[in-house]
Amino acid sequence: MKLTAQELYDRLVNEYDVIGQVGGINFTLKDLTISIDTKDTVGNLLQEWLKAWFIHEGIDFEENENTQKFPDFYLDTADKKKGLLEVKCFDIERGPGFDLANFDAYCNSLLTDAYRIDSDYLILAYKMTDGVLSIENVWLKKIWELACPSGTYPLKVQEKKNIIYNIRPSIWYSDRATFKPFNNRNDFLNALNNTRYEYPQTRATNGHWLRNVQANYREHTGVDLGII
């Protein structure tokens, strides 16, 4: 059964009713089983559970053979430019500690695979208390609905010793967050481009990066972003 990301989300949240459900993590060796109450492996295990749920529901998908590369899943197995799904999990009590993408790798990927900008992010927020795990909320977002500006750069990033490593998420679900997510795809791309201009390591080579991304997006999708 072929589903779009939105259809998958509706099936998971509205039909399967996953929000509010509880579970646990057990480990068995020989005849001894223990309950795991640490959070180190929760994200990976939730992604494995999600894959098993896809199979159980008869949903068409293909898992990325390289677990270190984007995306986690392809929902359109016939067209790898569509149905790209990335899965993120976080502890709701600690906030979103995950990265949206590596800064340099993401910028470079948009020059050849600009359709990646339309990928979907399925995000599961959980709480874990005394070994009991509960799903607190689930969102389906585009990257511009997760990213935001910052006080340092036009785009919120992880920077260490003046080197940018990753694109970081906003606290999109909080009305009290200082920086709000971008309104649309073009605002996000402009922020990414402006960050490249302000960041010393990409300023000199930025050139026509945004123009080239727009041309590549038009080549793949037939749509003109209309930024420049």
C-alpha positions, 0 to 999 in steps of 0.5 A, a space after each residue: 500500500 503506497 502512502 504519502 507522508 501525510 497519509 502515513 501520519 494520519 494512519 499512525 496518529 488518527 487511526 492507530 492512535 499512537 499518541 498516549 500509548 505506553 510501552 517499555 524496553 526489555 533486554 533478555 540474556 539467557 533466562 534473565 530479563 531486565 527493564 531498561 530505563 536509560 534513554 540512550 537507545 530510545 530513538 533507534 528503537 522507536 525507529 525500528 518499531 516504526 519500521 515494524 509498524 510499516 510492515 504490519 500495516 502493509 505500507 510500501 517503503 524502502 529503508 536507506 541501506 546507509 543508516 548514516 545518510 539521509 533519508 531514513 525511509 523512501 515511501 515512493 519506491 519507484 521515484 526516489 525523488 519523492 516520499 523522502 522521510 526522515 524520523 526524529 525522536 526526542 525526550 519531551 522533557 529535555 526538548 529537541 536535541 537532534 540535528 536537522 542536517 549537517 550544514 555543509 553536507 546539506 548545502 552541497 546536496 541541494 546543488 545536485 538534489 534540490 528536491 530534498 528540500 521537500 522531504 518530510 520529517 516525522 517526529 516522535 516526542 516521548 517521556 520515560 519514567 521508571 522504565 515506562 515509555 509513553 508517546 507524548 506527541 507526533 508531528 509531520 513537518 518540513 525542514 523550514 517548519 522546524 528550522 528558525 533564525 538565531 541571535 548569531 546567524 540568520 539560521 540556527 546552527 550548532 557552532 563550536 570554535 567558530 565552525 558550523 557543524 549542524 542545522 539545529 531545530 527550533 522549539 516549534 511547539 512552544 509559544 514561548 520560544 524566542 525564535 519561530 520557525 520559518 514561514 515557508 521554503 523560500 524564507 528558509 533557503 534565504 536564511 541558509 544562503 545568508 548564513 553562508 555569506 556571514 560564515 567566514 568559511 563559506 563566504 568566499 565560495 558562496 557565489 551563486 549558491 542560491 541561484 544554482 539551487 533554484 536551477 537544480 530544483 527547477 530541473 528536478 521538479 519543473 517548479 521555479 522557486 521564484 527567489 531570485 
